[in-house]
Amino acid sequence: MQALFAAMIAVAAALLPWATARAQTGVASHYSDLSMTASGSSYSSRAMVAAHRTLPFGTKLRVKNLRNGRSVVVTVVDRGPFIKGRIIDLSNGAASALGFSGLQRVHVAVLDKSGN
């Protein structure tokens, strides 16, 4: 019983960083056509999805364009970006909704289950 309790504590401690709100500011890029994502879902360039290096698949993020103030909510479905200095890759649909093409400085915040 103590071993089970210790294992549960270890798992909870490992997951705790994802349960707390986290934020990042940096450069976003957008990517175009893929057939499949790293999570195994099919990719639509119009969907509000993103690639992040470390966040779990399914994580909801609020991404805000720091130039014009627009924001969108995206779901992490892929891995990347793999170019130094970039923090997130967005689908074309998300980048378009944010009003940019190419590269843009953004603020990215992990949302909790209630969307905050």
Biopython code that builds the backbone (N, CA, C, O; Angstrom):
import numpy as np
from Bio.PDB.StructureBuilder import StructureBuilder

atoms = [
    (1, "MET", "N", (0.822, -1.191, 0.000)),
    (1, "MET", "CA", (0.000, 0.000, 0.000)),
    (1, "MET", "C", (0.866, 1.254, 0.000)),
    (1, "MET", "O", (0.567, 2.221, -0.701)),
    (2, "GLN", "N", (1.950, 1.235, 0.796)),
    (2, "GLN", "CA", (2.832, 2.399, 0.833)),
    (2, "GLN", "C", (3.514, 2.604, -0.513)),
    (2, "GLN", "O", (3.733, 3.741, -0.930)),
    (3, "ALA", "N", (3.851, 1.512, -1.194)),
    (3, "ALA", "CA", (4.491, 1.623, -2.509)),
    (3, "ALA", "C", (3.537, 2.256, -3.517)),
    (3, "ALA", "O", (3.952, 3.070, -4.342)),
    (4, "LEU", "N", (2.256, 1.882, -3.449)),
    (4, "LEU", "CA", (1.255, 2.465, -4.338)),
    (4, "LEU", "C", (1.109, 3.953, -4.063)),
    (4, "LEU", "O", (1.054, 4.753, -4.996)),
    (5, "PHE", "N", (1.045, 4.330, -2.795)),
    (5, "PHE", "CA", (0.930, 5.736, -2.418)),
    (5, "PHE", "C", (2.146, 6.524, -2.903)),
    (5, "PHE", "O", (2.006, 7.629, -3.426)),
    (6, "ALA", "N", (3.335, 5.953, -2.729)),
    (6, "ALA", "CA", (4.561, 6.621, -3.174)),
    (6, "ALA", "C", (4.561, 6.794, -4.690)),
    (6, "ALA", "O", (5.000, 7.826, -5.198)),
    (7, "ALA", "N", (4.072, 5.790, -5.412)),
    (7, "ALA", "CA", (4.002, 5.887, -6.870)),
    (7, "ALA", "C", (3.017, 6.971, -7.293)),
    (7, "ALA", "O", (3.279, 7.715, -8.239)),
    (8, "MET", "N", (1.885, 7.063, -6.596)),
    (8, "MET", "CA", (0.897, 8.096, -6.913)),
    (8, "MET", "C", (1.463, 9.488, -6.665)),
    (8, "MET", "O", (1.215, 10.401, -7.453)),
    (9, "ILE", "N", (2.211, 9.664, -5.598)),
    (9, "ILE", "CA", (2.842, 10.952, -5.296)),
    (9, "ILE", "C", (3.855, 11.307, -6.385)),
    (9, "ILE", "O", (3.921, 12.456, -6.823)),
    (10, "ALA", "N", (4.638, 10.328, -6.820)),
    (10, "ALA", "CA", (5.641, 10.572, -7.862)),
    (10, "ALA", "C", (4.986, 10.998, -9.172)),
    (10, "ALA", "O", (5.467, 11.915, -9.838)),
    (11, "VAL", "N", (3.892, 10.339, -9.544)),
    (11, "VAL", "CA", (3.180, 10.697, -10.774)),
    (11, "VAL", "C", (2.590, 12.095, -10.653)),
    (11, "VAL", "O", (2.694, 12.892, -11.585)),
    (12, "ALA", "N", (1.975, 12.399, -9.523)),
    (12, "ALA", "CA", (1.397, 13.731, -9.319)),
    (12, "ALA", "C", (2.471, 14.811, -9.386)),
    (12, "ALA", "O", (2.249, 15.870, -9.973)),
    (13, "ALA", "N", (3.619, 14.554, -8.797)),
    (13, "ALA", "CA", (4.715, 15.533, -8.831)),
    (13, "ALA", "C", (5.213, 15.747, -10.253)),
    (13, "ALA", "O", (5.570, 16.864, -10.628)),
    (14, "ALA", "N", (5.237, 14.685, -11.040)),
    (14, "ALA", "CA", (5.687, 14.809, -12.429)),
    (14, "ALA", "C", (4.697, 15.596, -13.274)),
    (14, "ALA", "O", (5.095, 16.305, -14.198)),
    (15, "LEU", "N", (3.408, 15.477, -12.965)),
    (15, "LEU", "CA", (2.380, 16.166, -13.741)),
    (15, "LEU", "C", (2.092, 17.574, -13.250)),
    (15, "LEU", "O", (1.466, 18.350, -13.971)),
    (16, "LEU", "N", (2.521, 17.924, -12.068)),
    (16, "LEU", "CA", (2.208, 19.227, -11.486)),
    (16, "LEU", "C", (2.596, 20.407, -12.361)),
    (16, "LEU", "O", (1.809, 21.347, -12.465)),
    (17, "PRO", "N", (3.764, 20.414, -12.998)),
    (17, "PRO", "CA", (4.090, 21.575, -13.832)),
    (17, "PRO", "C", (3.067, 21.834, -14.929)),
    (17, "PRO", "O", (2.841, 22.988, -15.295)),
    (18, "TRP", "N", (2.439, 20.776, -15.468)),
    (18, "TRP", "CA", (1.448, 20.970, -16.518)),
    (18, "TRP", "C", (0.126, 21.464, -15.950)),
    (18, "TRP", "O", (-0.669, 22.054, -16.682)),
    (19, "ALA", "N", (-0.128, 21.241, -14.679)),
    (19, "ALA", "CA", (-1.389, 21.650, -14.073)),
    (19, "ALA", "C", (-1.387, 23.125, -13.716)),
    (19, "ALA", "O", (-2.452, 23.721, -13.556)),
    (20, "THR", "N", (-0.226, 23.718, -13.592)),
    (20, "THR", "CA", (-0.150, 25.128, -13.241)),
    (20, "THR", "C", (-0.054, 25.963, -14.504)),
    (20, "THR", "O", (0.517, 25.533, -15.506)),
    (21, "ALA", "N", (-0.621, 27.164, -14.446)),
    (21, "ALA", "CA", (-0.584, 28.051, -15.607)),
    (21, "ALA", "C", (0.847, 28.461, -15.899)),
    (21, "ALA", "O", (1.601, 28.838, -15.002)),
    (22, "ARG", "N", (1.204, 28.379, -17.167)),
    (22, "ARG", "CA", (2.535, 28.788, -17.580)),
    (22, "ARG", "C", (2.398, 29.673, -18.801)),
    (22, "ARG", "O", (1.422, 29.577, -19.544)),
    (23, "ALA", "N", (3.381, 30.536, -19.004)),
    (23, "ALA", "CA", (3.340, 31.448, -20.143)),
    (23, "ALA", "C", (4.737, 31.625, -20.712)),
    (23, "ALA", "O", (5.740, 31.426, -20.027)),
    (24, "GLN", "N", (4.773, 32.000, -21.973)),
    (24, "GLN", "CA", (6.015, 32.223, -22.697)),
    (24, "GLN", "C", (5.801, 33.362, -23.672)),
    (24, "GLN", "O", (4.706, 33.518, -24.213)),
    (25, "THR", "N", (6.818, 34.148, -23.899)),
    (25, "THR", "CA", (6.789, 35.166, -24.940)),
    (25, "THR", "C", (7.962, 34.904, -25.868)),
    (25, "THR", "O", (9.083, 34.658, -25.422)),
    (26, "GLY", "N", (7.686, 34.960, -27.164)),
    (26, "GLY", "CA", (8.746, 34.703, -28.131)),
    (26, "GLY", "C", (8.215, 34.750, -29.546)),
    (26, "GLY", "O", (7.172, 35.347, -29.811)),
    (27, "VAL", "N", (8.937, 34.120, -30.449)),
    (27, "VAL", "CA", (8.616, 34.175, -31.875)),
    (27, "VAL", "C", (7.785, 32.962, -32.291)),
    (27, "VAL", "O", (8.115, 31.817, -31.982)),
    (28, "ALA", "N", (6.699, 33.254, -33.002)),
    (28, "ALA", "CA", (5.857, 32.211, -33.590)),
    (28, "ALA", "C", (6.095, 32.178, -35.087)),
    (28, "ALA", "O", (6.384, 33.199, -35.712)),
    (29, "SER", "N", (5.970, 31.001, -35.642)),
    (29, "SER", "CA", (5.978, 30.827, -37.088)),
    (29, "SER", "C", (4.728, 30.036, -37.436)),
    (29, "SER", "O", (3.986, 29.603, -36.554)),
    (30, "HIS", "N", (4.506, 29.854, -38.724)),
    (30, "HIS", "CA", (3.378, 28.998, -39.101)),
    (30, "HIS", "C", (3.848, 28.003, -40.136)),
    (30, "HIS", "O", (4.780, 28.251, -40.900)),
    (31, "TYR", "N", (3.181, 26.882, -40.135)),
    (31, "TYR", "CA", (3.551, 25.836, -41.076)),
    (31, "TYR", "C", (2.346, 25.459, -41.902)),
    (31, "TYR", "O", (1.202, 25.677, -41.503)),
    (32, "SER", "N", (2.620, 24.892, -43.053)),
    (32, "SER", "CA", (1.535, 24.614, -43.982)),
    (32, "SER", "C", (1.170, 23.144, -43.989)),
    (32, "SER", "O", (0.952, 22.549, -42.933)),
    (33, "ASP", "N", (1.104, 22.575, -45.131)),
    (33, "ASP", "CA", (0.465, 21.279, -45.289)),
    (33, "ASP", "C", (1.280, 20.101, -44.778)),
    (33, "ASP", "O", (2.444, 19.911, -45.131)),
    (34, "LEU", "N", (0.623, 19.322, -43.938)),
    (34, "LEU", "CA", (1.103, 18.024, -43.472)),
    (34, "LEU", "C", (-0.034, 17.052, -43.726)),
    (34, "LEU", "O", (-1.169, 17.473, -43.947)),
    (35, "SER", "N", (0.247, 15.795, -43.698)),
    (35, "SER", "CA", (-0.862, 14.847, -43.764)),
    (35, "SER", "C", (-1.238, 14.378, -42.365)),
    (35, "SER", "O", (-2.417, 14.233, -42.046)),
    (36, "MET", "N", (-0.217, 14.140, -41.527)),
    (36, "MET", "CA", (-0.459, 13.689, -40.157)),
    (36, "MET", "C", (0.409, 14.491, -39.202)),
    (36, "MET", "O", (1.468, 14.998, -39.572)),
    (37, "THR", "N", (-0.061, 14.594, -37.972)),
    (37, "THR", "CA", (0.709, 15.279, -36.939)),
    (37, "THR", "C", (1.412, 14.245, -36.062)),
    (37, "THR", "O", (1.144, 13.048, -36.162)),
    (38, "ALA", "N", (2.298, 14.710, -35.219)),
    (38, "ALA", "CA", (3.014, 13.808, -34.308)),
    (38, "ALA", "C", (2.067, 13.116, -33.331)),
    (38, "ALA", "O", (2.381, 12.044, -32.814)),
    (39, "SER", "N", (0.902, 13.731, -33.077)),
    (39, "SER", "CA", (-0.067, 13.118, -32.167)),
    (39, "SER", "C", (-0.888, 12.034, -32.857)),
    (39, "SER", "O", (-1.631, 11.299, -32.206)),
    (40, "GLY", "N", (-0.746, 11.940, -34.184)),
    (40, "GLY", "CA", (-1.497, 10.939, -34.930)),
    (40, "GLY", "C", (-2.774, 11.461, -35.551)),
    (40, "GLY", "O", (-3.445, 10.731, -36.280)),
    (41, "SER", "N", (-3.128, 12.712, -35.279)),
    (41, "SER", "CA", (-4.336, 13.281, -35.870)),
    (41, "SER", "C", (-4.027, 13.814, -37.267)),
    (41, "SER", "O", (-2.895, 14.195, -37.565)),
    (42, "SER", "N", (-5.050, 13.834, -38.114)),
    (42, "SER", "CA", (-4.847, 14.407, -39.442)),
    (42, "SER", "C", (-4.788, 15.921, -39.309)),
    (42, "SER", "O", (-5.369, 16.492, -38.386)),
    (43, "TYR", "N", (-4.091, 16.563, -40.226)),
    (43, "TYR", "CA", (-3.835, 18.000, -40.140)),
    (43, "TYR", "C", (-4.688, 18.746, -41.148)),
    (43, "TYR", "O", (-4.769, 18.364, -42.315)),
    (44, "SER", "N", (-5.321, 19.807, -40.690)),
    (44, "SER", "CA", (-6.017, 20.739, -41.567)),
    (44, "SER", "C", (-5.401, 22.104, -41.346)),
    (44, "SER", "O", (-5.322, 22.573, -40.211)),
    (45, "SER", "N", (-4.964, 22.745, -42.413)),
    (45, "SER", "CA", (-4.312, 24.048, -42.265)),
    (45, "SER", "C", (-5.276, 25.109, -41.746)),
    (45, "SER", "O", (-4.834, 26.154, -41.269)),
    (46, "ARG", "N", (-6.583, 24.863, -41.831)),
    (46, "ARG", "CA", (-7.571, 25.829, -41.332)),
    (46, "ARG", "C", (-7.893, 25.637, -39.851)),
    (46, "ARG", "O", (-8.493, 26.514, -39.229)),
    (47, "ALA", "N", (-7.504, 24.507, -39.288)),
    (47, "ALA", "CA", (-7.805, 24.218, -37.878)),
    (47, "ALA", "C", (-6.994, 25.123, -36.958)),
    (47, "ALA", "O", (-5.933, 25.614, -37.342)),
    (48, "MET", "N", (-7.488, 25.339, -35.760)),
    (48, "MET", "CA", (-6.785, 26.143, -34.754)),
    (48, "MET", "C", (-5.899, 25.214, -33.930)),
    (48, "MET", "O", (-6.235, 24.839, -32.807)),
    (49, "VAL", "N", (-4.759, 24.855, -34.519)),
    (49, "VAL", "CA", (-3.838, 23.916, -33.886)),
    (49, "VAL", "C", (-2.420, 24.465, -33.921)),
    (49, "VAL", "O", (-2.113, 25.419, -34.636)),
    (50, "ALA", "N", (-1.561, 23.826, -33.118)),
    (50, "ALA", "CA", (-0.182, 24.298, -33.004)),
    (50, "ALA", "C", (0.764, 23.145, -32.731)),
    (50, "ALA", "O", (0.361, 22.045, -32.353)),
    (51, "ALA", "N", (2.042, 23.443, -32.937)),
    (51, "ALA", "CA", (3.122, 22.529, -32.572)),
    (51, "ALA", "C", (3.933, 23.182, -31.462)),
    (51, "ALA", "O", (4.270, 24.364, -31.540)),
    (52, "HIS", "N", (4.244, 22.407, -30.430)),
    (52, "HIS", "CA", (5.078, 22.871, -29.324)),
    (52, "HIS", "C", (6.060, 21.759, -28.997)),
    (52, "HIS", "O", (5.741, 20.577, -29.129)),
    (53, "ARG", "N", (7.253, 22.143, -28.570)),
    (53, "ARG", "CA", (8.294, 21.132, -28.329)),
    (53, "ARG", "C", (7.984, 20.203, -27.167)),
    (53, "ARG", "O", (8.287, 19.012, -27.239)),
    (54, "THR", "N", (7.383, 20.723, -26.087)),
    (54, "THR", "CA", (7.286, 19.927, -24.858)),
    (54, "THR", "C", (5.890, 19.753, -24.283)),
    (54, "THR", "O", (5.657, 18.783, -23.563)),
    (55, "LEU", "N", (4.963, 20.637, -24.563)),
    (55, "LEU", "CA", (3.639, 20.531, -23.941)),
    (55, "LEU", "C", (2.906, 19.286, -24.429)),
    (55, "LEU", "O", (3.052, 18.896, -25.588)),
    (56, "PRO", "N", (2.124, 18.662, -23.561)),
    (56, "PRO", "CA", (1.394, 17.449, -23.949)),
    (56, "PRO", "C", (0.388, 17.722, -25.068)),
    (56, "PRO", "O", (-0.196, 18.803, -25.146)),
    (57, "PHE", "N", (0.197, 16.731, -25.925)),
    (57, "PHE", "CA", (-0.832, 16.837, -26.951)),
    (57, "PHE", "C", (-2.173, 17.068, -26.266)),
    (57, "PHE", "O", (-2.454, 16.489, -25.217)),
    (58, "GLY", "N", (-2.996, 17.920, -26.872)),
    (58, "GLY", "CA", (-4.299, 18.242, -26.307)),
    (58, "GLY", "C", (-4.298, 19.477, -25.431)),
    (58, "GLY", "O", (-5.366, 19.969, -25.067)),
    (59, "THR", "N", (-3.123, 19.996, -25.081)),
    (59, "THR", "CA", (-3.046, 21.204, -24.259)),
    (59, "THR", "C", (-3.633, 22.378, -25.031)),
    (59, "THR", "O", (-3.310, 22.586, -26.200)),
    (60, "LYS", "N", (-4.497, 23.141, -24.370)),
    (60, "LYS", "CA", (-5.087, 24.345, -24.965)),
    (60, "LYS", "C", (-4.221, 25.542, -24.602)),
    (60, "LYS", "O", (-3.806, 25.699, -23.454)),
    (61, "LEU", "N", (-3.952, 26.385, -25.598)),
    (61, "LEU", "CA", (-3.119, 27.566, -25.407)),
    (61, "LEU", "C", (-3.829, 28.801, -25.934)),
    (61, "LEU", "O", (-4.512, 28.747, -26.956)),
    (62, "ARG", "N", (-3.665, 29.906, -25.235)),
    (62, "ARG", "CA", (-4.094, 31.196, -25.777)),
    (62, "ARG", "C", (-2.840, 31.853, -26.336)),
    (62, "ARG", "O", (-1.855, 32.047, -25.623)),
    (63, "VAL", "N", (-2.890, 32.191, -27.620)),
    (63, "VAL", "CA", (-1.763, 32.826, -28.297)),
    (63, "VAL", "C", (-2.189, 34.238, -28.673)),
    (63, "VAL", "O", (-3.208, 34.434, -29.335)),
    (64, "LYS", "N", (-1.395, 35.225, -28.244)),
    (64, "LYS", "CA", (-1.710, 36.632, -28.512)),
    (64, "LYS", "C", (-0.620, 37.254, -29.370)),
    (64, "LYS", "O", (0.563, 37.175, -29.039)),
    (65, "ASN", "N", (-1.022, 37.870, -30.472)),
    (65, "ASN", "CA", (-0.117, 38.609, -31.339)),
    (65, "ASN", "C", (0.226, 39.915, -30.621)),
    (65, "ASN", "O", (-0.664, 40.723, -30.354)),
    (66, "LEU", "N", (1.491, 40.126, -30.310)),
    (66, "LEU", "CA", (1.892, 41.311, -29.548)),
    (66, "LEU", "C", (1.892, 42.583, -30.387)),
    (66, "LEU", "O", (1.956, 43.681, -29.834)),
    (67, "ARG", "N", (1.823, 42.461, -31.700)),
    (67, "ARG", "CA", (1.792, 43.647, -32.557)),
    (67, "ARG", "C", (0.389, 44.241, -32.658)),
    (67, "ARG", "O", (0.227, 45.460, -32.603)),
    (68, "ASN", "N", (-0.630, 43.382, -32.805)),
    (68, "ASN", "CA", (-1.981, 43.911, -33.019)),
    (68, "ASN", "C", (-2.977, 43.551, -31.919)),
    (68, "ASN", "O", (-4.121, 44.005, -31.965)),
    (69, "GLY", "N", (-2.578, 42.754, -30.938)),
    (69, "GLY", "CA", (-3.447, 42.416, -29.815)),
    (69, "GLY", "C", (-4.439, 41.291, -30.065)),
    (69, "GLY", "O", (-5.159, 40.901, -29.146)),
    (70, "ARG", "N", (-4.499, 40.760, -31.277)),
    (70, "ARG", "CA", (-5.429, 39.653, -31.552)),
    (70, "ARG", "C", (-4.981, 38.394, -30.823)),
    (70, "ARG", "O", (-3.788, 38.176, -30.610)),
    (71, "SER", "N", (-5.964, 37.558, -30.441)),
    (71, "SER", "CA", (-5.615, 36.294, -29.796)),
    (71, "SER", "C", (-6.521, 35.173, -30.291)),
    (71, "SER", "O", (-7.646, 35.405, -30.733)),
    (72, "VAL", "N", (-6.000, 33.957, -30.202)),
    (72, "VAL", "CA", (-6.741, 32.750, -30.569)),
    (72, "VAL", "C", (-6.439, 31.673, -29.543)),
    (72, "VAL", "O", (-5.440, 31.737, -28.826)),
    (73, "VAL", "N", (-7.313, 30.685, -29.487)),
    (73, "VAL", "CA", (-7.068, 29.493, -28.677)),
    (73, "VAL", "C", (-6.742, 28.360, -29.642)),
    (73, "VAL", "O", (-7.484, 28.102, -30.590)),
    (74, "VAL", "N", (-5.627, 27.691, -29.387)),
    (74, "VAL", "CA", (-5.189, 26.577, -30.227)),
    (74, "VAL", "C", (-4.981, 25.342, -29.358)),
    (74, "VAL", "O", (-4.850, 25.436, -28.138)),
    (75, "THR", "N", (-4.952, 24.193, -30.007)),
    (75, "THR", "CA", (-4.686, 22.923, -29.340)),
    (75, "THR", "C", (-3.362, 22.369, -29.847)),
    (75, "THR", "O", (-3.110, 22.360, -31.052)),
    (76, "VAL", "N", (-2.515, 21.907, -28.932)),
    (76, "VAL", "CA", (-1.230, 21.317, -29.314)),
    (76, "VAL", "C", (-1.478, 19.923, -29.891)),
    (76, "VAL", "O", (-1.993, 19.038, -29.209)),
    (77, "VAL", "N", (-1.099, 19.743, -31.177)),
    (77, "VAL", "CA", (-1.280, 18.450, -31.847)),
    (77, "VAL", "C", (-0.006, 17.946, -32.510)),
    (77, "VAL", "O", (0.011, 16.861, -33.091)),
    (78, "ASP", "N", (1.065, 18.738, -32.421)),
    (78, "ASP", "CA", (2.277, 18.384, -33.147)),
    (78, "ASP", "C", (3.503, 18.824, -32.359)),
    (78, "ASP", "O", (3.383, 19.540, -31.365)),
    (79, "ARG", "N", (4.674, 18.399, -32.800)),
    (79, "ARG", "CA", (5.944, 18.779, -32.181)),
    (79, "ARG", "C", (6.669, 19.784, -33.060)),
    (79, "ARG", "O", (6.601, 19.714, -34.287)),
    (80, "GLY", "N", (7.355, 20.707, -32.432)),
    (80, "GLY", "CA", (8.104, 21.745, -33.124)),
    (80, "GLY", "C", (7.913, 23.040, -32.366)),
    (80, "GLY", "O", (7.291, 23.018, -31.304)),
    (81, "PRO", "N", (8.396, 24.130, -32.833)),
    (81, "PRO", "CA", (9.255, 24.287, -34.000)),
    (81, "PRO", "C", (10.670, 23.809, -33.693)),
    (81, "PRO", "O", (11.088, 23.748, -32.537)),
    (82, "PHE", "N", (11.378, 23.480, -34.735)),
    (82, "PHE", "CA", (12.733, 22.963, -34.573)),
    (82, "PHE", "C", (13.781, 23.947, -35.069)),
    (82, "PHE", "O", (14.895, 23.563, -35.424)),
    (83, "ILE", "N", (13.407, 25.218, -35.090)),
    (83, "ILE", "CA", (14.326, 26.286, -35.482)),
    (83, "ILE", "C", (14.604, 27.137, -34.252)),
    (83, "ILE", "O", (13.678, 27.605, -33.590)),
    (84, "LYS", "N", (15.867, 27.333, -33.951)),
    (84, "LYS", "CA", (16.281, 28.078, -32.760)),
    (84, "LYS", "C", (15.612, 29.455, -32.725)),
    (84, "LYS", "O", (15.527, 30.153, -33.735)),
    (85, "GLY", "N", (15.143, 29.818, -31.536)),
    (85, "GLY", "CA", (14.544, 31.128, -31.337)),
    (85, "GLY", "C", (13.038, 31.171, -31.490)),
    (85, "GLY", "O", (12.422, 32.195, -31.194)),
    (86, "ARG", "N", (12.434, 30.096, -31.940)),
    (86, "ARG", "CA", (10.973, 30.058, -32.095)),
    (86, "ARG", "C", (10.366, 29.214, -30.984)),
    (86, "ARG", "O", (10.933, 28.199, -30.577)),
    (87, "ILE", "N", (9.198, 29.648, -30.495)),
    (87, "ILE", "CA", (8.574, 28.936, -29.379)),
    (87, "ILE", "C", (7.350, 28.128, -29.783)),
    (87, "ILE", "O", (6.955, 27.212, -29.063)),
    (88, "ILE", "N", (6.738, 28.453, -30.931)),
    (88, "ILE", "CA", (5.517, 27.760, -31.339)),
    (88, "ILE", "C", (5.366, 27.848, -32.853)),
    (88, "ILE", "O", (5.723, 28.853, -33.469)),
    (89, "ASP", "N", (4.833, 26.782, -33.441)),
    (89, "ASP", "CA", (4.419, 26.770, -34.844)),
    (89, "ASP", "C", (2.901, 26.735, -34.846)),
    (89, "ASP", "O", (2.293, 25.929, -34.142)),
    (90, "LEU", "N", (2.296, 27.597, -35.627)),
    (90, "LEU", "CA", (0.840, 27.664, -35.709)),
    (90, "LEU", "C", (0.361, 27.201, -37.078)),
    (90, "LEU", "O", (1.073, 27.331, -38.073)),
    (91, "SER", "N", (-0.844, 26.662, -37.119)),
    (91, "SER", "CA", (-1.454, 26.337, -38.407)),
    (91, "SER", "C", (-1.685, 27.637, -39.169)),
    (91, "SER", "O", (-1.691, 28.718, -38.581)),
    (92, "ASN", "N", (-1.874, 27.525, -40.475)),
    (92, "ASN", "CA", (-2.163, 28.721, -41.271)),
    (92, "ASN", "C", (-3.438, 29.404, -40.796)),
    (92, "ASN", "O", (-3.523, 30.632, -40.804)),
    (93, "GLY", "N", (-4.431, 28.617, -40.382)),
    (93, "GLY", "CA", (-5.679, 29.199, -39.894)),
    (93, "GLY", "C", (-5.469, 30.043, -38.654)),
    (93, "GLY", "O", (-6.036, 31.129, -38.537)),
    (94, "ALA", "N", (-4.656, 29.552, -37.723)),
    (94, "ALA", "CA", (-4.384, 30.308, -36.500)),
    (94, "ALA", "C", (-3.567, 31.558, -36.805)),
    (94, "ALA", "O", (-3.854, 32.630, -36.272)),
    (95, "ALA", "N", (-2.543, 31.429, -37.663)),
    (95, "ALA", "CA", (-1.725, 32.593, -38.026)),
    (95, "ALA", "C", (-2.568, 33.647, -38.730)),
    (95, "ALA", "O", (-2.409, 34.841, -38.478)),
    (96, "SER", "N", (-3.455, 33.215, -39.601)),
    (96, "SER", "CA", (-4.334, 34.147, -40.307)),
    (96, "SER", "C", (-5.258, 34.871, -39.332)),
    (96, "SER", "O", (-5.449, 36.083, -39.438)),
    (97, "ALA", "N", (-5.830, 34.131, -38.385)),
    (97, "ALA", "CA", (-6.710, 34.750, -37.385)),
    (97, "ALA", "C", (-5.947, 35.758, -36.524)),
    (97, "ALA", "O", (-6.521, 36.739, -36.051)),
    (98, "LEU", "N", (-4.654, 35.509, -36.326)),
    (98, "LEU", "CA", (-3.818, 36.439, -35.567)),
    (98, "LEU", "C", (-3.319, 37.596, -36.429)),
    (98, "LEU", "O", (-2.749, 38.556, -35.909)),
    (99, "GLY", "N", (-3.527, 37.511, -37.725)),
    (99, "GLY", "CA", (-3.156, 38.603, -38.619)),
    (99, "GLY", "C", (-1.688, 38.659, -38.976)),
    (99, "GLY", "O", (-1.136, 39.750, -39.114)),
    (100, "PHE", "N", (-1.034, 37.510, -39.132)),
    (100, "PHE", "CA", (0.362, 37.549, -39.562)),
    (100, "PHE", "C", (0.684, 36.417, -40.520)),
    (100, "PHE", "O", (0.022, 35.379, -40.550)),
    (101, "SER", "N", (1.716, 36.656, -41.291)),
    (101, "SER", "CA", (2.340, 35.601, -42.089)),
    (101, "SER", "C", (3.834, 35.737, -41.849)),
    (101, "SER", "O", (4.320, 36.833, -41.570)),
    (102, "GLY", "N", (4.553, 34.655, -41.953)),
    (102, "GLY", "CA", (5.980, 34.711, -41.641)),
    (102, "GLY", "C", (6.208, 34.497, -40.162)),
    (102, "GLY", "O", (5.762, 33.498, -39.597)),
    (103, "LEU", "N", (6.903, 35.437, -39.529)),
    (103, "LEU", "CA", (7.229, 35.349, -38.108)),
    (103, "LEU", "C", (6.566, 36.486, -37.349)),
    (103, "LEU", "O", (6.367, 37.573, -37.893)),
    (104, "GLN", "N", (6.220, 36.230, -36.072)),
    (104, "GLN", "CA", (5.588, 37.261, -35.250)),
    (104, "GLN", "C", (5.873, 36.994, -33.779)),
    (104, "GLN", "O", (5.848, 35.847, -33.333)),
    (105, "ARG", "N", (6.143, 38.060, -33.024)),
    (105, "ARG", "CA", (6.285, 37.918, -31.571)),
    (105, "ARG", "C", (4.907, 37.718, -30.965)),
    (105, "ARG", "O", (3.964, 38.445, -31.274)),
    (106, "VAL", "N", (4.807, 36.711, -30.088)),
    (106, "VAL", "CA", (3.535, 36.353, -29.469)),
    (106, "VAL", "C", (3.736, 36.066, -27.990)),
    (106, "VAL", "O", (4.851, 35.837, -27.522)),
    (107, "HIS", "N", (2.623, 36.086, -27.271)),
    (107, "HIS", "CA", (2.580, 35.628, -25.882)),
    (107, "HIS", "C", (1.725, 34.369, -25.889)),
    (107, "HIS", "O", (0.617, 34.371, -26.425)),
    (108, "VAL", "N", (2.234, 33.297, -25.296)),
    (108, "VAL", "CA", (1.541, 32.006, -25.260)),
    (108, "VAL", "C", (1.278, 31.643, -23.810)),
    (108, "VAL", "O", (2.200, 31.630, -22.995)),
    (109, "ALA", "N", (0.015, 31.345, -23.480)),
    (109, "ALA", "CA", (-0.353, 30.960, -22.117)),
    (109, "ALA", "C", (-1.121, 29.648, -22.143)),
    (109, "ALA", "O", (-2.016, 29.459, -22.968)),
    (110, "VAL", "N", (-0.769, 28.747, -21.240)),
    (110, "VAL", "CA", (-1.487, 27.483, -21.089)),
    (110, "VAL", "C", (-2.815, 27.778, -20.407)),
    (110, "VAL", "O", (-2.855, 28.466, -19.388)),
    (111, "LEU", "N", (-3.903, 27.256, -20.972)),
    (111, "LEU", "CA", (-5.231, 27.445, -20.394)),
    (111, "LEU", "C", (-5.581, 26.269, -19.495)),
    (111, "LEU", "O", (-5.169, 25.135, -19.738)),
    (112, "ASP", "N", (-6.352, 26.561, -18.450)),
    (112, "ASP", "CA", (-6.832, 25.474, -17.605)),
    (112, "ASP", "C", (-8.102, 24.888, -18.224)),
    (112, "ASP", "O", (-8.523, 25.315, -19.299)),
    (113, "LYS", "N", (-8.702, 23.926, -17.557)),
    (113, "LYS", "CA", (-9.873, 23.236, -18.102)),
    (113, "LYS", "C", (-11.052, 24.171, -18.350)),
    (113, "LYS", "O", (-11.887, 23.897, -19.211)),
    (114, "SER", "N", (-11.129, 25.283, -17.596)),
    (114, "SER", "CA", (-12.235, 26.222, -17.778)),
    (114, "SER", "C", (-11.945, 27.256, -18.856)),
    (114, "SER", "O", (-12.793, 28.103, -19.138)),
    (115, "GLY", "N", (-10.763, 27.204, -19.463)),
    (115, "GLY", "CA", (-10.425, 28.135, -20.533)),
    (115, "GLY", "C", (-9.756, 29.403, -20.066)),
    (115, "GLY", "O", (-9.604, 30.348, -20.840)),
    (116, "ASN", "N", (-9.349, 29.438, -18.797)),
    (116, "ASN", "CA", (-8.669, 30.630, -18.271)),
    (116, "ASN", "C", (-7.177, 30.420, -18.198)),
    (116, "ASN", "O", (-6.446, 31.318, -17.779)),
]
sb = StructureBuilder()
sb.init_structure("model")
sb.init_model(0)
sb.init_chain("A")
sb.init_seg("    ")
for serial, (resi, resn, name, xyz) in enumerate(atoms, 1):
    if name == "N":
        sb.init_residue(resn, " ", resi, " ")
    sb.init_atom(name, np.array(xyz, "f"), 0.0, 1.0, " ", f" {name:<3s}", serial, name[0])
structure = sb.get_structure()
